[in-house]
């Protein structure tokens, strides 16, 4: 291979590894760094380590931001349709932010900030001087721990390392009606036409097919997604 050809191959490889550049700017950014909602499933494929679903604790420092316009709405939940707590009348009002969360998108951005001062509530990042979302130094707001107990519909239900029938088997629930505690769901390999799998915390941490639990429907009512 000639020197010119070798350099061309190296250039193409470098560009491919770098990925597409972000074209988002100002407050029309999509907050790609916060695009992963819900709890994170930590796994080390092939190591035999059991997956664990955790909510990140809200123990970071408070960050001060300022409003970019007048009349910014503070709401009870991260959604424009949520109950209005108050409005921050003046542009440039300084607010203390304790954490961020993901909610209804405003101008394409799902990041909302939870205020601790001068009032408590949620404000969309679109109207705050964060410049980068989520703002540096903030953690994601801790979600309330979710837990629900279901029972197996058949005997011999396997709890696996990953939501697929070929993943490592962690344990087998021998009898029909075995109790299982779950905290979230994911989409995985279809079992009896059902692609929903639940993450269990008891009797062991792992995944089991929704088709084998008495959930009534899949995903079960109000159960959060794992990711």
Buried (B, 14 or more C-beta within 10 A) or exposed (E): EEEEEEEEEEEEEEEEEEEEEEEEEEBEBBBEEBEEBBBBBEEEEEEEEBBBBEBBEBEBEBBEBBBBEEEBBBBEBBBEEBEEBEEBEEEEBEBBBBBBBBBBBBEEBBBBBBBEEEEBBBBBBBBBBBEEBBBEEBBBBEEEEBEBEBBBBEEEBBBBBBBBEEBEEBBEBEEEEBEBBBBBBBBBBBBEEBBBBBBBBEBEBBBBBBBBBEBEEBBBEEBBEBB
